[in-house]
Structure formats: structure tokens, C-alpha cells
């Protein structure tokens, strides 16, 4: 729903483009490589497709921790504050998040509607960022209860295709599912792969969520505090 509204506003879907420009390269080799892959696949050249897949992975794939956040209460907040009020809430989130992203050595990939896409080489560092962001939001809510922010955070980890301006992979899909579909306001949810990649001491702070099917996910996941 929110993405449709942003498109109707004519370009507002890139709320943080000016802020995030430094993280976006001018071009990516992936589209051209995928075009070559399509042509080879259509020609039935399986060996060449496999060789190109290996080339793409060698060039763009690496293990990354992925954080995807989602602002909660779009419908209720829009009714209370109006669409411009909600979009201002997204900007508030960006203002809170950017200094913390820098402090934790993470990288903002993009702001997609009200979702932040952030990556880090270290799952432990990204978990620290997620906690710091939730703490910053809690402090904001105390200062401005009439402008309360609610944020769900999803964390994933694994081999990820990194274009610079976008990321692709199961790590992204699972982080998005936890952040957007499963998570509730104030929660930090992580995949099993993410938790297993944490040092033992950090892993102890994440608790398996019981009956995950009731939370909209068929895969096990964890709540990290």
C-alpha cells in the first residue's frame, strides 16, 4: 500500500536518495551479465551458464549480514497524521538511523518506501546496530509521544549478491520476511543462519521463538534483545 502511495507522490519513493547517494555506484555489471546468462540459457548452453554463474558469484557474491526494517502502523498513523505526517515519520527514522549506521561501520543500501536495507560483514556488529536503533527509537518516543515510531527489524546472513546499490539472496529474502511480515514493533528478529554466525556470547542473547508458524514463517527464527 505504502509503495503505491509513494509512486503516486511522484518520486517520493526515494526518500533518502540525497542522503544515501554515496553508497550507490554509477553502474553495476549484473544486468549485462544476466542478459548474457539469459541468452546462453535460451540457447541450451548449460556448461556456459554454469561457468557464467561461477563468474558472477566470484565477482559479486560474499557473505553479508542483512538488516531490513519496517515501520509499523501505516494505516493507523496515516489516519492520525495524514500521509505527509507518515512520510515525515519515515524521515525521522532516517535521521535517527544514519548516524548509528555510520558509527557501527554498516552500509545503507537503500530506503525502499518505509524500509531500510542495511548490510555489514559482521553479524555481531549488525546486531549491535539493530539494538542501538531500537534504543534510539525508544528515546525518541519518550521525548515525542505524539510522534511515536514503531519499528520491526529482521536480520539475515549468508551468501549475498552485492551490487552496491542493491543486494540479492536468501539472506535478503529472509530478513525482509522477518522485518516486514513477521516482526512487530520494537522487535529484533533473526534467522537461524544469522544467529549461528554470531559469537557464542552474543548468540546467548537470542531466544528461539516458539511455534513460528503462528508468526507467519515456516522457518525457525529468534528474538534478540
C-alpha positions as CSV (number, residue, x, y, z in Angstrom):
1,X,0.0,0.0,0.0
2,X,2.7,2.5,1.0
3,X,4.7,1.9,-2.1
4,X,1.7,2.7,-4.3
5,X,1.2,5.9,-2.3
6,X,4.8,6.9,-2.8
7,X,4.6,6.3,-6.5
8,X,1.6,8.5,-6.7
9,X,3.5,11.2,-5.0
10,X,5.9,11.3,-8.0
11,X,9.3,10.2,-6.9
12,X,8.8,10.3,-3.1
13,X,9.7,6.6,-3.1
14,X,13.4,7.6,-2.8
15,X,13.1,9.5,0.4
16,X,16.7,9.2,1.3
17,X,18.3,9.3,-2.2
18,X,20.2,12.5,-1.3
19,X,21.5,11.0,1.9
20,X,22.4,7.6,0.5
21,X,23.9,8.7,-2.8
22,X,27.4,8.0,-1.5
23,X,26.6,4.3,-1.2
24,X,25.4,3.9,-4.8
25,X,27.8,3.1,-7.6
26,X,27.2,4.6,-11.1
27,X,26.7,1.2,-12.7
28,X,26.6,-2.5,-11.9
29,X,27.8,-5.3,-14.1
30,X,24.9,-7.6,-13.0
31,X,22.3,-6.6,-15.6
32,X,24.7,-7.2,-18.5
33,X,25.9,-10.5,-17.0
34,X,22.3,-11.6,-16.5
35,X,21.5,-10.7,-20.1
36,X,24.3,-13.0,-21.2
37,X,23.0,-15.7,-18.9
38,X,19.5,-15.4,-20.4
39,X,20.9,-15.8,-23.9
40,X,23.1,-18.8,-23.0
41,X,20.2,-20.4,-21.2
42,X,17.8,-19.9,-24.1
43,X,20.4,-21.5,-26.4
44,X,20.6,-24.5,-24.1
45,X,24.3,-24.0,-23.3
46,X,24.2,-25.4,-19.8
47,X,28.0,-25.6,-19.4
48,X,28.4,-21.9,-20.3
49,X,25.6,-21.0,-17.9
50,X,27.4,-22.8,-15.1
51,X,30.7,-21.1,-15.9
52,X,29.0,-17.7,-16.0
53,X,27.2,-18.3,-12.7
54,X,30.6,-19.1,-11.2
55,X,31.9,-15.8,-12.6
56,X,29.1,-13.8,-11.2
57,X,29.4,-15.3,-7.8
58,X,33.2,-14.7,-7.8
59,X,32.6,-11.1,-8.8
60,X,29.7,-10.1,-6.7
61,X,28.8,-12.7,-4.1
62,X,30.1,-12.6,-0.5
63,X,28.8,-13.4,3.0
64,X,26.9,-10.5,4.4
65,X,24.7,-9.8,7.4
66,X,21.5,-8.0,6.2
67,X,19.1,-5.9,8.2
68,X,15.7,-4.9,6.9
69,X,13.4,-2.7,9.0
70,X,9.8,-1.9,8.6
71,X,7.8,1.0,10.3
72,X,4.6,-0.4,11.9
73,X,1.2,1.1,11.9
74,X,1.0,2.6,8.4
75,X,-2.8,2.7,8.3
76,X,-3.4,3.9,11.8
77,X,-0.6,6.5,11.6
78,X,-1.8,7.8,8.2
79,X,-5.3,8.2,9.7
80,X,-3.9,10.1,12.6
81,X,-1.3,12.2,11.0
82,X,-2.1,12.1,7.3
83,X,0.1,10.7,4.5
84,X,2.6,13.6,4.8
85,X,2.7,13.0,8.5
86,X,3.6,9.4,7.9
87,X,6.2,10.3,5.3
88,X,7.7,12.6,7.9
89,X,7.9,9.7,10.3
90,X,9.9,7.9,7.6
91,X,12.3,10.9,7.5
92,X,12.5,10.8,11.3
93,X,13.6,7.2,11.1
94,X,16.3,8.0,8.5
95,X,17.6,10.9,10.6
96,X,17.8,8.6,13.7
97,X,19.4,5.7,11.7
98,X,22.1,7.3,9.6
99,X,24.5,8.4,12.4
100,X,24.1,4.9,14.0
101,X,24.8,3.1,10.7
102,X,28.0,5.1,10.4
103,X,29.0,4.5,14.0
104,X,28.6,0.8,13.6
105,X,30.5,0.6,10.3
106,X,27.5,-0.6,8.4
107,X,26.3,0.4,4.9
108,X,22.9,1.7,4.0
109,X,22.0,0.1,0.7
110,X,18.7,1.9,0.1
111,X,15.5,3.2,1.6
112,X,12.6,1.4,0.0
113,X,9.3,3.1,1.0
114,X,9.5,2.8,4.8
115,X,12.1,0.0,4.8
116,X,15.8,0.4,5.5
117,X,18.2,-2.0,3.8
118,X,21.5,-2.2,5.7
119,X,24.4,-4.6,5.4
120,X,27.6,-5.4,7.4
121,X,30.3,-8.0,7.1
122,X,29.9,-8.8,10.8
123,X,26.6,-10.2,12.1
124,X,27.6,-9.2,15.7
125,X,28.1,-5.6,14.6
126,X,24.8,-5.5,12.8
127,X,23.0,-6.9,15.8
128,X,24.6,-4.1,17.8
129,X,23.3,-1.6,15.3
130,X,19.8,-3.1,15.5
131,X,19.7,-2.8,19.2
132,X,21.1,0.8,19.1
133,X,18.4,1.8,16.6
134,X,15.6,0.4,18.8
135,X,17.1,2.2,21.8
136,X,17.2,5.4,19.8
137,X,13.6,5.0,18.8
138,X,12.6,4.3,22.4
139,X,14.3,7.5,23.5
140,X,12.6,9.4,20.7
141,X,9.2,8.1,21.7
142,X,9.8,9.3,25.3
143,X,10.6,12.8,24.0
144,X,7.8,13.0,21.5
145,X,5.0,10.6,22.4
146,X,2.7,12.3,19.9
147,X,5.1,11.2,17.1
148,X,5.7,7.6,18.3
149,X,7.8,5.4,16.0
150,X,7.4,1.6,16.0
151,X,10.0,-0.4,14.2
152,X,10.3,-4.1,13.4
153,X,13.8,-5.4,12.5
154,X,14.7,-8.5,10.5
155,X,18.2,-9.9,10.4
156,X,19.6,-12.5,7.9
157,X,23.0,-13.8,7.0
158,X,24.6,-15.7,4.1
159,X,25.9,-15.6,0.6
160,X,24.7,-12.3,-0.9
161,X,25.0,-10.7,-4.4
162,X,26.1,-7.2,-3.6
163,X,25.7,-4.6,-6.4
164,X,26.4,-1.7,-4.2
165,X,23.0,-0.1,-4.7
166,X,21.1,-3.3,-4.1
167,X,21.6,-6.8,-2.6
168,X,20.1,-10.2,-3.6
169,X,19.9,-13.6,-1.9
170,X,18.2,-15.8,0.6
171,X,19.7,-13.6,3.3
172,X,17.8,-10.6,1.9
173,X,14.6,-12.6,1.5
174,X,14.5,-14.0,5.0
175,X,15.5,-10.7,6.6
176,X,12.7,-9.0,4.7
177,X,10.2,-11.6,5.7
178,X,11.1,-11.2,9.4
179,X,11.2,-7.4,9.3
180,X,8.1,-6.8,7.1
181,X,5.8,-9.8,7.6
182,X,6.6,-11.4,11.0
183,X,8.1,-8.8,13.2
184,X,6.2,-6.5,15.5
185,X,7.1,-3.0,16.7
186,X,10.2,-3.0,19.0
187,X,11.2,-6.5,18.0
188,X,14.6,-7.6,16.6
189,X,14.1,-11.0,14.8
190,X,16.9,-13.1,13.3
191,X,17.2,-16.1,11.1
192,X,18.9,-19.3,12.3
193,X,21.8,-18.7,9.9
194,X,22.3,-15.2,11.4
195,X,22.3,-16.5,15.0
196,X,24.6,-19.3,14.2
197,X,27.1,-16.8,12.7
198,X,27.3,-14.9,16.0
199,X,30.0,-15.4,18.6
200,X,28.8,-17.7,21.4
201,X,28.3,-14.9,23.9
202,X,26.2,-12.8,21.5
203,X,24.2,-15.9,20.5
204,X,23.1,-16.5,24.0
205,X,21.1,-13.2,23.9
206,X,18.8,-14.6,21.1
207,X,15.9,-16.9,22.0
208,X,14.1,-19.2,19.6
209,X,10.5,-18.1,19.0
210,X,8.1,-20.9,19.9
211,X,5.5,-22.0,17.3
212,X,7.0,-19.9,14.4
213,X,4.2,-21.0,12.1
214,X,1.8,-18.8,14.1
215,X,4.0,-15.8,13.3
216,X,3.8,-16.3,9.5
217,X,7.1,-18.1,9.0
218,X,7.8,-21.8,8.3
219,X,11.4,-21.5,9.2
220,X,12.8,-21.2,12.8
221,X,13.7,-17.7,13.9
222,X,15.0,-16.0,17.0
223,X,14.2,-12.9,19.1
224,X,17.3,-11.0,20.0
225,X,17.4,-8.5,22.8
